[in-house]
């Protein structure tokens, strides 16, 4: 058996090498995995099922009127929380109430199987620890303005467990199953909340993407909170247990795979949704197969400590970015990805010309060099800057653009969600958008306005006209027009 250090090194290399990244995006299907020595083929019905589940949840949340029993605004306390009717599903975060959708059965099944494995491990090793599943109240902070209900949490404090009322203080381990109706809560708001209040380890489990993101806050350095990433074919160790406890996600998959095949037989699903899901599934699987079958390019230097001089010496046919001295291979963007980026760039140019601004818009591949140490060169999908002196015929754009937009990459989403978001914020980008064509969602980070300790973005759908903050609202992007440029992809017969 490999040692912990060897195991950690192997997993770290696996996660840092996009060439062996096999995550899926908005699907579970068509991938062949080995189970008990037999090949099991997952059906593309998974994609349609999950797409419809997301759509149904989002539709319920959008059409539901705000419950008048939930206090609006901020400044609320846990005393108010505990006087609310029992049938209300809400959390209180920093004095603000957030409504929670009832979890889908697939959500519950994932959480239950994980808790079952946690209890088996606790009993096996005789630990004085306790595992819980939502709804179970956890009160965080001395100001008594936060009460949350993690999907799963573990703590090892007998005295707190026997005290009446909510569990008070930070659990050692928290896990959230990503909610399709409100993903930013788990991705950003609650991640920062748990880190700030002393949770040691935080997992985000995404059944839609069949991925697990592991944040070990004890190892976080200089605000770099990029997680380790695993799939539902992995056995994932709990860092807080020093690897003695592990969650076997192949067993989790076995508990939910019946959900993922049902939709193939469902004759009532809409025509558009399954087309979108299956198209995206096939496009992603093609990218994944290419990346899995491709050997790491020996021309790309491995390890860290690389500089932009090495970057610019690489052959022109290599698609890579250099981030903090490490090279990351990039998949060629799909046509859907390119069409969305081009339409957004076109609208930006139209606005610049209309208002006579001295600004400039670029689309990838266009090099942007960040930082005085010359160890970072990236190629944002779209960027805008308003500094004529930085317009040069040769060389990269040096310094932070005013505005950066990334179209979420299905083969490496954590790059845009975490690594590059933190990179852009740290180097002075004023505004950052993440566009998710699969979920038809746009996340807007205004780095000039946000508290560094609270980086929850604003969220928009593709039926929105979204203002660009740095323009004072004079420029905006109409995402209905963006959708019209990509909707034909969703109707293709795969």
C-alpha positions in Angstrom: 0.0 0.0 0.0 1.3 3.5 -0.9 2.3 5.7 2.0 0.3 8.8 2.8 3.0 11.0 1.3 3.1 8.9 -1.9 -0.7 8.9 -2.1 -0.9 12.7 -1.6 1.8 13.3 -4.2 0.0 11.1 -6.7 -3.3 12.8 -6.1 -1.8 16.2 -6.3 -0.1 15.4 -9.6 -3.3 14.0 -10.9 -5.3 17.1 -10.0 -2.7 19.5 -11.4 -2.4 17.7 -14.7 -5.3 18.7 -17.0 -4.1 16.0 -19.4 -5.6 13.3 -17.2 -8.6 15.3 -16.0 -11.8 13.2 -16.6 -14.5 15.2 -14.9 -17.9 15.4 -16.5 -20.0 18.5 -16.9 -23.8 18.4 -16.7 -23.9 14.7 -17.3 -23.0 11.3 -16.0 -23.1 9.5 -19.3 -21.3 7.5 -21.9 -18.2 7.0 -19.8 -17.1 3.4 -19.3 -15.8 2.7 -15.8 -14.6 -0.6 -14.4 -16.7 -2.2 -11.6 -15.9 -5.6 -10.2 -14.0 -6.4 -13.3 -16.9 -5.7 -15.6 -17.4 -2.6 -17.9 -20.5 -0.7 -17.0 -21.7 1.8 -19.5 -23.6 4.8 -18.2 -26.4 6.1 -20.3 -26.9 9.6 -21.7 -30.2 9.7 -19.9 -28.1 11.0 -17.0 -27.6 14.3 -18.8 -31.3 14.9 -19.5 -32.2 13.9 -16.0 -29.9 16.3 -14.4 -30.6 19.1 -16.8 -34.3 18.7 -16.1 -33.7 18.6 -12.3 -31.7 21.8 -12.5 -34.4 23.5 -14.7 -37.2 22.4 -12.4 -35.5 23.6 -9.3 -34.6 26.9 -10.9 -38.2 27.4 -12.2 -39.7 26.7 -8.8 -37.4 29.2 -7.2 -38.0 31.9 -9.9 -41.8 31.5 -9.9 -42.2 31.2 -6.1 -43.2 34.4 -4.3 -41.1 35.3 -1.3 -42.6 33.9 1.8 -43.9 36.9 3.9 -43.0 35.0 7.0 -39.2 35.3 6.2 -37.9 38.6 7.5 -36.2 40.6 4.7 -33.0 42.8 4.9 -30.1 42.3 7.3 -29.3 42.6 11.0 -31.3 39.5 12.1 -30.2 37.3 14.9 -30.5 33.6 15.8 -33.3 34.5 18.3 -35.4 35.4 15.3 -34.3 32.3 13.5 -35.5 30.0 16.2 -38.9 31.8 16.4 -39.7 31.1 12.7 -42.3 28.4 11.9 -40.8 24.9 11.7 -42.0 24.5 8.1 -39.8 27.2 6.8 -36.5 26.1 5.2 -34.1 28.9 5.8 -30.5 29.6 6.9 -29.2 32.8 8.6 -25.9 34.0 7.3 -24.3 37.2 8.8 -27.7 38.5 9.7 -29.5 37.8 6.4 -32.1 35.0 5.9 -31.7 32.8 2.8 -34.5 30.5 1.6 -33.5 26.9 0.9 -35.2 24.7 -1.8 -36.2 21.3 -0.6 -33.4 18.9 -1.6 -34.0 16.5 -4.5 -33.9 12.8 -3.8 -30.6 12.5 -5.6 -29.2 15.2 -3.3 -30.5 13.4 -0.2 -29.2 10.0 -1.4 -25.7 11.4 -1.9 -25.6 12.9 1.6 -27.0 9.8 3.3 -24.5 7.4 1.7 -21.6 9.8 2.7 -22.9 9.9 6.3 -23.2 6.2 6.4 -19.5 5.8 5.4 -18.5 8.4 7.9 -20.2 6.6 10.7 -18.7 3.2 9.6 -15.2 4.9 9.9 -15.9 6.5 13.2 -17.1 3.2 14.7 -14.2 1.3 13.1 -11.6 3.6 14.7 -13.4 4.2 18.0 -13.3 8.0 17.5 -15.2 10.3 19.9 -16.8 12.0 16.8 -20.3 12.5 15.6 -21.7 12.8 12.0 -24.9 14.6 11.2 -27.1 15.3 8.2 -29.4 18.2 7.4 -31.6 19.6 8.8 -29.4 20.1 11.9 -28.6 23.6 13.1 -25.1 24.8 13.5 -24.6 28.3 15.1 -21.4 30.1 14.1 -19.9 33.2 15.5 -20.1 35.2 18.8 -22.5 37.7 17.3 -25.2 35.1 17.1 -26.2 36.2 13.5 -25.4 32.9 11.7 -27.2 29.6 11.8 -26.7 27.1 9.0 -27.8 23.6 8.1 -24.8 21.9 6.4 -25.8 18.8 4.3 -23.2 16.8 6.3 -20.9 17.7 9.2 -18.6 16.0 11.6 -17.4 17.2 15.0 -15.4 15.6 17.8 -16.6 17.5 20.9 -18.7 15.5 23.3 -19.5 18.4 25.5 -21.0 20.4 22.7 -23.0 17.4 21.5 -24.8 17.0 24.8 -25.6 20.7 25.1 -29.3 21.7 24.2 -30.0 23.8 21.1 -27.9 24.0 18.0 -24.3 22.8 17.7 -22.3 25.9 18.7 -19.0 26.6 17.0 -17.2 25.3 13.9 -17.5 21.6 13.0 -14.2 20.0 12.0 -15.6 18.8 8.7 -18.5 20.2 6.5 -19.8 18.9 3.3 -22.4 20.5 1.0 -24.1 18.9 -2.0 -24.2 21.6 -4.6 -27.6 23.0 -5.0 -28.6 23.6 -8.7 -31.0 26.4 -7.7 -28.5 28.3 -5.6 -24.9 27.0 -6.3 -23.2 30.3 -5.4 -24.2 29.7 -1.8 -22.0 26.6 -1.5 -19.3 27.7 -4.0 -18.6 31.1 -2.5 -20.8 32.4 0.4 -20.7 29.3 2.6 -17.1 28.4 1.7 -15.9 31.7 3.0 -18.2 31.5 6.0 -16.8 28.1 7.0 -13.2 29.2 6.5 -13.7 32.4 8.5 -15.3 30.6 11.4 -12.7 27.8 11.8 -14.0 24.8 9.9 -10.9 22.7 9.1 -12.1 20.9 6.0 -14.9 21.7 3.5 -16.1 19.5 0.6 -18.4 20.5 -2.2 -20.0 17.5 -3.9 -21.5 18.2 -7.4 -23.7 15.4 -8.7 -24.3 17.3 -11.9 -20.6 17.4 -12.7 -19.8 14.1 -10.8 -17.0 16.0 -9.0 -15.8 16.5 -5.4 -13.9 19.6 -4.4 -11.9 19.4 -1.2 -10.8 22.5 0.6 -8.3 22.0 3.5 -8.4 25.4 5.2 -5.5 24.4 7.5 -3.2 24.2 4.4 -4.4 27.4 2.8 -1.5 29.8 2.0 -1.8 33.5 1.2 -5.5 33.3 0.4 -5.0 30.6 -2.3 -8.0 28.4 -1.8 -7.9 26.3 -4.9 -9.3 22.9 -3.9 -8.2 19.4 -4.8 -10.6 17.8 -7.2 -11.8 14.3 -7.5 -14.5 12.4 -9.4 -17.2 9.8 -8.5 -14.7 7.1 -9.4 -12.3 8.1 -6.6 -11.8 7.1 -2.9 -11.3 10.5 -1.2 -9.5 10.7 2.1 -10.5 13.1 4.9 -7.5 15.3 5.6 -8.6 15.8 9.2 -8.4 12.0 9.8 -4.8 11.9 8.4 -6.2 9.6 5.7 -7.6 6.9 8.0 -11.1 7.7 6.9 -12.0 7.7 3.2 -15.2 8.2 1.2 -15.6 5.7 -1.6 -17.5 7.7 -4.3 -17.9 4.6 -6.5 -20.3 3.5 -3.7 -22.0 6.9 -3.8 -22.4 6.6 -7.6 -24.0 3.1 -7.2 -26.7 4.6 -4.9 -27.7 7.3 -7.5 -27.1 5.7 -10.9 -30.8 4.6 -11.1 -31.7 8.3 -11.2 -29.3 8.9 -14.0 -30.9 6.3 -16.3 -34.6 7.0 -15.6 -34.8 10.0 -17.9 -34.0 7.9 -21.0 -37.5 6.4 -20.5 -39.2 9.6 -19.5 -41.4 10.7 -22.4 -42.6 13.9 -20.8 -39.3 15.9 -20.8 -39.2 19.0 -22.9 -37.6 18.8 -26.4 -35.1 21.6 -25.7 -33.6 20.5 -22.4 -32.5 17.0 -23.4 -31.1 18.3 -26.6 -29.0 20.8 -24.8 -27.9 18.3 -22.2 -27.0 15.5 -24.6 -25.2 18.0 -27.0 -23.1 19.3 -24.1 -22.5 15.9 -22.8 -21.2 14.7 -26.1 -19.1 17.8 -26.6 -17.5 17.4 -23.2 -16.9 13.7 -23.6 -15.1 14.3 -26.9 -12.8 16.8 -25.1 -12.3 14.4 -22.1 -11.5 11.5 -24.4 -9.0 13.6 -26.3 -7.3 14.7 -23.0 -7.4 11.2 -21.5 -5.9 9.6 -24.6 -3.3 12.3 -25.1 0.0 11.8 -23.3 1.4 14.9 -21.4 3.2 16.9 -24.0 7.0 16.6 -23.2 7.5 20.1 -24.5 5.6 21.6 -21.5 8.0 22.1 -18.5 6.7 20.3 -15.4 6.8 21.5 -11.8 6.9 25.1 -10.6 9.2 28.1 -10.7 8.8 28.7 -14.4 8.9 32.2 -15.8 7.4 34.1 -18.8 10.7 33.8 -20.6 10.2 30.1 -20.7 6.5 30.6 -21.7 7.4 32.7 -24.7 10.0 30.2 -25.9 7.4 27.4 -26.1 6.2 26.3 -29.6 3.3 28.4 -30.9 1.0 25.3 -31.3 1.0 24.7 -27.5 -2.1 25.9 -25.7 -0.9 26.7 -22.1 -1.1 29.3 -19.4 1.5 30.1 -16.8 0.1 30.8 -13.3 2.4 31.5 -10.4 5.2 29.6 -12.1 3.2 26.5 -13.1 2.2 25.6 -16.6 -1.4 24.5 -17.2 -2.4 22.9 -20.5 -5.6 24.3 -22.1 -8.1 22.3 -24.1 -9.1 23.9 -27.5 -12.4 25.7 -26.9 -15.6 24.2 -28.2 -17.6 26.0 -30.8 -20.3 26.8 -28.2 -17.6 28.4 -26.0 -16.2 30.5 -28.9 -19.6 31.6 -30.1 -20.5 33.0 -26.6 -17.2 34.8 -26.2 -17.3 36.4 -29.7 -20.8 37.7 -29.2 -19.9 39.2 -25.8 -16.8 40.8 -27.3 -18.9 42.2 -30.1 -21.3 43.9 -27.8 -18.4 45.4 -25.8 -16.9 46.9 -28.9 -20.3 48.3 -30.0 -20.6 50.0 -26.6 -17.1 51.4 -26.7 -17.7 52.9 -30.2 -21.1 54.3 -29.2 -19.7 56.1 -26.2 -16.3 57.1 -27.7 -14.4 55.4 -25.0 -10.6 55.0 -25.2 -10.8 51.3 -24.4 -9.9 48.1 -26.1 -11.4 44.6 -26.2 -9.6 41.3 -26.9 -10.5 37.7 -27.2 -8.3 34.6 -26.6 -5.7 33.7 -27.5 -4.2 37.1 -26.4 -1.4 37.1 -23.7 -1.8 39.0 -20.5 1.3 39.2 -18.2 0.4 39.7 -14.5 2.8 40.4 -11.6 6.2 41.9 -11.2 7.8 38.5 -10.7 7.1 37.6 -14.4 5.7 34.2 -13.5 2.1 34.5 -14.8 0.9 34.8 -18.4 -2.8 34.0 -19.0 -5.1 34.1 -22.0 -8.6 35.3 -20.8 -11.5 34.4 -23.0 -12.4 38.1 -23.1 -10.7 41.1 -21.6 -11.1 44.9 -21.7 -8.6 47.6 -20.8 -8.6 51.4 -21.0 -4.9 52.3 -21.0 -3.6 53.4 -24.4 0.0 53.3 -23.3 -0.3 49.5 -22.9 -1.4 49.1 -26.5 1.8 47.8 -28.1 2.4 45.9 -31.4 4.5 43.2 -29.8 4.6 41.4 -26.5 1.8 40.7 -24.0 -0.5 43.1 -22.3 1.3 44.0 -19.1 -0.7 44.5 -15.9 -4.3 43.8 -14.9 -7.1 44.5 -17.5 -10.0 46.4 -16.1 -12.5 43.7 -17.0 -12.0 39.9 -17.5 -14.5 37.3 -18.6 -14.0 33.5 -18.7 -16.4 31.1 -20.3 -16.5 28.2 -17.9 -14.4 25.3 -19.1 -16.1 21.9 -18.6 -12.7 20.1 -18.6 -11.1 22.3 -15.9 -13.8 24.4 -14.2 -11.8 24.9 -11.0 -9.4 27.1 -13.0 -12.1 29.7 -13.6 -14.0 29.2 -10.4 -11.1 29.5 -8.0 -7.6 29.6 -9.3 -8.0 32.4 -11.9 -10.7 34.3 -9.8 -8.2 34.6 -7.0 -5.4 35.5 -9.4 -7.4 38.3 -11.1 -8.5 39.7 -7.7 -4.9 39.7 -6.3 -3.4 41.4 -9.4 -5.9 44.2 -9.5 -8.6 43.3 -12.1 -11.6 45.4 -11.3 -14.4 43.2 -12.5 -14.6 39.5 -13.3 -17.4 37.5 -15.0 -17.7 33.7 -15.2 -20.1 32.6 -17.9 -21.6 29.1 -17.7 -23.3 28.2 -21.0 -24.3 24.7 -19.6 -26.2 26.2 -16.7 -27.0 29.4 -18.6 -25.7 31.5 -15.7 -23.4 34.4 -15.3 -21.5 35.2 -12.1 -20.3 38.8 -11.7 -17.5 39.7 -9.2 -17.0 43.4 -8.5 -13.6 43.4 -6.9 -13.7 47.1 -6.3 -16.8 46.9 -4.1 -16.5 43.6 -2.5 -15.1 42.9 1.0 -12.1 40.7 0.5 -13.6 38.4 3.1 -16.9 38.1 1.2 -16.5 37.3 -2.5 -20.0 36.1 -3.3 -20.9 37.2 -6.8 -24.1 38.5 -8.2 -25.9 35.8 -10.3 -27.8 36.4 -13.5 -29.5 34.1 -16.0 -29.2 34.2 -19.8 -32.5 36.2 -20.0 -30.7 39.2 -18.4 -29.1 42.4 -19.7 -26.1 42.7 -17.3 -24.5 46.1 -16.7 -20.7 46.3 -16.6 -19.9 47.9 -13.2 -16.7 49.6 -14.3 -18.6 51.5 -17.0 -21.0 53.1 -14.5 -23.8 51.2 -16.1 -23.3 52.8 -19.6 -22.3 49.4 -21.1 -24.1 46.2 -20.6 -24.2 42.7 -22.2 -27.6 41.4 -23.5 -27.4 37.7 -22.8 -30.6 37.0 -24.7 -28.5 37.9 -27.8 -25.8 35.7 -26.6 -28.2 32.8 -26.2 -29.5 33.4 -29.7 -26.0 32.8 -31.0 -25.7 29.4 -29.3 -29.2 28.0 -29.1 -28.7 26.0 -32.4 -26.1 23.9 -30.6 -28.8 22.8 -28.1 -31.1 21.6 -30.9 -28.6 19.5 -32.8 -29.4 15.9 -33.1 -26.4 14.3 -31.4 
